[in-house]
Amino acid sequence: MSKLDALRKTAGQNVKDSTGSARATLPAAGPAGEGGGAPGVPARWRGVERSRDAALIPVDMIDRDPTQPRQEFDEDELARLAESLKTRGQLQPIRVRWDEGRGVYVVLVGERRWRAARLAGLERLSCVVHEAPLDGEERLVVQLVENALRSDLKPVEQARAYRRLMDARGYSTRDLAAELHVAQTSVVRALALLELPAGVQDRVEAGALAPTVAAELAKIDDGDLISEVAEAVVSEGLKRSEVTELVQAVKARRPAPARKPEPVTLDLGDCTVTVRWKKPSAVSALQALRKALKYLQDQDREKPEQAA
């Protein structure tokens, strides 16, 4: 049985319409000139064409693409999306291609929705069928554009997909940036994540370490040292600017730079006193207050002399 015959058997007339085998008949002609357009055609149908690529496809005729960039899916998110599909229905079609060898439609874009549909027990999904031939590289481009650029991929997954495409097509970072319409610096920063130890990559994927911060750590040559610095960055909650200084100090074998302390405010009843640092410093709040006290005492001693 061909794929079209299978669709006709399981999905009925709706699939025939959506695949173009039975074009929908436009509403009966109205009064000539209605709506100011061509006579006999209601205004809402003028210029409207039914897509030949859309279809309602049984969920069990759809399978995932094992080579797609995204490999991990949050189970809680899938459960919430499944509940939404049950109550509100499918709001956006997925994109699929027919795989003759496997005898199934393979997901190009929208695997999360397909997984949620299976959880929800849906029988069919609205799909846009990609009919043009796609080799492995072209599929990866489509999936990167549709998924990675919509932030659907985790940072390290995205970096691996970038590297796959660069290796397959012999791209430079500039070439890949032009292909995907992203900044070259974004590509370079993403690829830096692949230089990190696996444990640090896990911290990035878990959200404990920001990708931009992790990319700074990749500038350190020693993998063990990267892991140590990453641990310090996470435990101390360092900002990217502080991490940049720390990495520079580590590479130059200098002592780690002092951090800019958080402001300290003291409520003294009649007034409050705030100590706020202008730059990174090892001076404590107590030391700063002692310095301020000495300054005020010196000012008080100078007042009688000025009055005389």
C-alpha positions as CSV (number, residue, x, y, z in Angstrom):
1,M,0.0,0.0,0.0
2,S,1.4,3.4,-1.0
3,K,1.7,6.2,1.6
4,L,-1.2,8.1,-0.1
5,D,-3.4,5.0,-0.1
6,A,-2.7,4.5,3.6
7,L,-3.5,8.1,4.4
8,R,-6.8,7.9,2.5
9,K,-7.8,4.7,4.3
10,T,-7.0,6.0,7.8
11,A,-7.5,9.8,7.6
12,G,-10.5,10.0,5.2
13,Q,-11.6,12.9,3.2
14,N,-9.8,15.5,5.2
15,V,-6.5,14.0,4.1
16,K,-7.6,13.8,0.5
17,D,-8.4,17.5,0.7
18,S,-5.2,18.5,2.4
19,T,-3.0,16.5,0.0
20,G,-4.7,18.0,-3.0
21,S,-6.4,14.8,-4.3
22,A,-9.8,16.4,-3.7
23,R,-9.7,20.2,-3.9
24,A,-12.2,22.0,-1.7
25,T,-15.1,23.6,-3.5
26,L,-15.4,27.3,-2.9
27,P,-18.7,28.6,-1.5
28,A,-21.5,29.3,-3.9
29,A,-21.1,32.4,-5.9
30,G,-22.5,35.6,-4.4
31,P,-23.8,38.7,-6.1
32,A,-21.6,40.1,-8.7
33,G,-19.1,42.6,-7.4
34,E,-19.7,41.6,-3.7
35,G,-17.0,43.1,-1.6
36,G,-15.5,45.0,-4.5
37,G,-13.6,42.0,-6.1
38,A,-14.2,39.4,-8.7
39,P,-17.9,38.7,-9.3
40,G,-19.4,35.6,-7.7
41,V,-16.6,35.0,-5.1
42,P,-17.1,36.1,-1.5
43,A,-14.4,38.4,-0.2
44,R,-13.0,36.0,2.3
45,W,-12.1,33.4,-0.4
46,R,-10.5,35.8,-2.9
47,G,-6.8,35.0,-3.4
48,V,-7.0,32.1,-0.9
49,E,-5.5,28.7,-1.9
50,R,-5.5,25.5,0.0
51,S,-2.0,24.2,0.7
52,R,-1.2,20.9,-1.0
53,D,1.5,20.1,1.6
54,A,-0.8,19.9,4.7
55,A,-2.2,16.6,6.0
56,L,-3.8,15.0,9.0
57,I,-1.6,12.0,9.6
58,P,-2.1,9.2,12.1
59,V,0.3,9.5,15.0
60,D,1.4,5.9,14.7
61,M,2.6,6.6,11.1
62,I,5.0,9.3,12.4
63,D,8.5,8.6,13.9
64,R,11.4,10.7,15.1
65,D,14.6,11.5,13.3
66,P,17.4,9.9,15.2
67,T,19.9,12.3,13.8
68,Q,18.1,15.5,14.7
69,P,20.1,18.0,16.9
70,R,17.7,17.8,19.9
71,Q,18.1,14.6,21.9
72,E,16.7,15.5,25.4
73,F,13.1,16.4,26.3
74,D,11.8,17.6,29.7
75,E,9.2,15.1,30.9
76,D,7.3,17.8,32.8
77,E,7.1,20.1,29.8
78,L,5.9,17.2,27.7
79,A,3.1,16.4,30.2
80,R,2.0,20.1,30.2
81,L,2.0,20.2,26.4
82,A,0.0,16.9,26.3
83,E,-2.6,18.4,28.6
84,S,-2.8,21.5,26.4
85,L,-3.3,19.3,23.3
86,K,-6.1,17.5,25.1
87,T,-8.0,20.7,26.1
88,R,-7.2,23.1,23.3
89,G,-6.2,20.9,20.4
90,Q,-3.2,21.3,18.2
91,L,-2.5,25.0,17.5
92,Q,0.5,24.6,15.2
93,P,1.3,21.8,12.7
94,I,4.6,19.9,12.7
95,R,6.8,19.4,9.7
96,V,7.5,15.9,8.4
97,R,9.0,14.1,5.4
98,W,8.2,10.7,4.0
99,D,10.9,8.0,4.5
100,E,10.3,5.3,1.9
101,G,12.8,2.9,3.4
102,R,11.3,3.1,6.9
103,G,7.7,3.4,5.6
104,V,6.9,6.2,8.0
105,Y,6.7,10.0,8.1
106,V,9.8,11.3,9.9
107,V,9.6,14.5,12.0
108,L,11.7,17.4,10.7
109,V,10.4,20.0,13.1
110,G,8.1,19.5,16.0
111,E,9.2,16.3,17.8
112,R,8.2,17.8,21.2
113,R,4.6,18.2,19.9
114,W,4.6,14.7,18.4
115,R,5.8,13.2,21.7
116,A,3.1,15.2,23.6
117,A,0.5,14.0,21.1
118,R,1.4,10.4,21.9
119,L,1.1,11.1,25.6
120,A,-2.2,12.8,25.1
121,G,-3.5,9.8,23.1
122,L,-4.3,11.8,19.9
123,E,-5.0,9.7,16.8
124,R,-3.8,12.3,14.2
125,L,-1.6,15.3,13.9
126,S,-1.8,18.2,11.5
127,C,1.5,18.1,9.5
128,V,3.1,20.1,6.8
129,V,4.7,17.5,4.5
130,H,8.1,18.4,3.0
131,E,8.0,16.8,-0.4
132,A,11.4,18.1,-1.8
133,P,14.3,15.7,-1.4
134,L,16.6,16.4,1.6
135,D,20.0,15.0,2.2
136,G,21.5,14.8,5.7
137,E,23.1,18.2,5.6
138,E,20.0,19.9,4.3
139,R,17.9,18.3,7.0
140,L,20.3,19.5,9.6
141,V,20.0,23.0,8.2
142,V,16.2,22.9,8.4
143,Q,16.3,21.6,11.9
144,L,18.8,24.1,13.1
145,V,16.9,27.0,11.6
146,E,13.6,25.9,13.0
147,N,14.8,24.6,16.4
148,A,18.2,26.2,17.4
149,L,17.2,29.7,16.3
150,R,14.0,29.4,18.4
151,S,16.1,28.4,21.4
152,D,14.6,24.9,21.5
153,L,18.0,23.3,21.8
154,K,20.1,23.2,24.9
155,P,23.4,25.1,24.5
156,V,25.7,22.0,24.1
157,E,23.2,20.3,21.7
158,Q,23.3,23.4,19.6
159,A,27.1,23.5,19.6
160,R,27.3,19.9,18.5
161,A,24.8,20.6,15.7
162,Y,26.9,23.5,14.6
163,R,30.0,21.3,14.5
164,R,28.2,18.6,12.5
165,L,27.1,21.0,9.9
166,M,30.6,22.7,9.7
167,D,32.3,19.3,9.3
168,A,29.8,18.1,6.7
169,R,30.0,21.2,4.5
170,G,33.5,22.4,5.3
171,Y,32.2,25.6,6.7
172,S,34.1,28.2,8.6
173,T,32.4,29.9,11.5
174,R,31.8,32.8,9.2
175,D,30.2,30.5,6.6
176,L,27.9,28.9,9.2
177,A,26.9,32.3,10.6
178,A,25.9,33.5,7.2
179,E,24.0,30.2,6.5
180,L,22.0,30.5,9.7
181,H,21.8,34.3,9.8
182,V,23.3,34.6,13.3
183,A,26.3,36.5,14.6
184,Q,29.7,34.9,14.0
185,T,30.6,35.6,17.7
186,S,27.5,33.5,18.7
187,V,28.8,30.6,16.7
188,V,32.4,30.9,18.1
189,R,31.0,31.1,21.7
190,A,28.8,28.1,21.1
191,L,31.7,26.0,19.7
192,A,33.8,26.9,22.7
193,L,31.4,24.8,24.9
194,L,32.7,21.7,23.1
195,E,36.1,22.3,24.6
196,L,34.9,22.0,28.1
197,P,35.1,18.8,30.3
198,A,31.9,16.7,30.3
199,G,31.1,17.7,33.9
200,V,31.2,21.4,33.1
201,Q,29.1,20.8,29.9
202,D,26.5,19.1,32.2
203,R,26.4,22.2,34.4
204,V,25.7,24.3,31.3
205,E,22.9,21.9,30.1
206,A,21.4,22.0,33.6
207,G,21.3,25.8,33.7
208,A,23.8,26.1,36.6
209,L,26.4,27.8,34.4
210,A,25.5,30.3,31.7
211,P,26.8,29.5,28.2
212,T,28.5,32.9,27.9
213,V,30.3,32.4,31.2
214,A,31.2,28.8,30.3
215,A,32.7,30.0,27.0
216,E,35.1,32.2,29.0
217,L,36.3,29.1,30.9
218,A,37.1,27.4,27.7
219,K,40.0,29.8,27.3
220,I,41.9,27.8,30.0
221,D,44.0,25.0,28.6
222,D,43.9,22.7,31.6
223,G,40.7,20.6,31.8
224,D,41.1,19.9,35.5
225,L,41.6,23.6,36.2
226,I,38.5,24.4,34.2
227,S,36.5,22.2,36.4
228,E,37.9,23.8,39.5
229,V,37.2,27.3,38.3
230,A,33.7,26.3,37.2
231,E,33.0,25.0,40.7
232,A,34.2,28.4,42.1
233,V,32.1,30.3,39.6
234,V,28.9,28.4,40.5
235,S,29.5,28.4,44.3
236,E,30.4,32.1,44.4
237,G,27.8,33.2,41.8
238,L,30.4,35.2,39.8
239,K,29.3,37.5,37.0
240,R,30.6,37.2,33.5
241,S,32.9,40.3,34.0
242,E,34.3,38.7,37.1
243,V,34.8,35.4,35.4
244,T,36.7,37.1,32.6
245,E,39.1,38.7,35.2
246,L,39.4,35.4,37.0
247,V,40.3,33.5,33.8
248,Q,42.9,36.1,32.8
249,A,44.4,35.8,36.3
250,V,44.5,32.0,36.1
251,K,46.1,32.0,32.6
252,A,48.7,34.6,33.8
253,R,49.2,32.6,37.1
254,R,48.3,35.8,39.0
255,P,46.3,35.8,42.3
256,A,42.6,35.8,41.7
257,P,41.3,39.4,41.5
258,A,39.3,40.7,44.4
259,R,35.5,40.9,44.0
260,K,33.4,44.0,44.2
261,P,31.5,43.5,47.5
262,E,27.8,43.9,47.8
263,P,26.6,47.1,49.5
264,V,26.1,46.9,53.3
265,T,23.4,49.0,54.9
266,L,23.2,49.5,58.7
267,D,20.0,50.7,60.4
268,L,21.1,52.9,63.4
269,G,17.6,53.9,64.4
270,D,17.8,57.7,63.8
271,C,19.6,57.1,60.5
272,T,21.0,54.5,58.2
273,V,24.6,54.1,57.0
274,T,25.4,52.4,53.7
275,V,28.8,51.2,52.6
276,R,29.0,50.9,48.8
277,W,32.2,49.9,47.0
278,K,33.2,51.7,43.7
279,K,35.4,48.8,42.4
280,P,36.6,45.3,43.4
281,S,38.2,45.5,46.8
282,A,39.4,43.3,49.7
283,V,38.5,46.1,52.2
284,S,35.7,44.9,54.5
285,A,32.7,46.9,55.7
286,L,34.2,47.2,59.2
287,Q,37.5,48.5,57.7
288,A,35.6,51.0,55.6
289,L,33.6,52.2,58.6
290,R,36.7,52.6,60.7
291,K,38.2,54.7,57.9
292,A,35.1,56.8,57.7
293,L,35.1,57.3,61.5
294,K,38.7,58.5,61.5
295,Y,37.9,60.8,58.6
296,L,34.9,62.3,60.6
297,Q,37.0,62.7,63.7
298,D,39.7,64.5,61.7
299,Q,37.0,66.8,60.3
300,D,35.7,67.6,63.8
301,R,39.2,68.5,65.0
302,E,39.8,70.9,62.1
303,K,36.6,72.9,62.7
304,P,37.8,74.9,65.8
305,E,41.0,75.8,64.0
306,Q,39.0,77.0,61.0
307,A,36.7,79.1,63.2
308,A,39.7,80.8,64.9
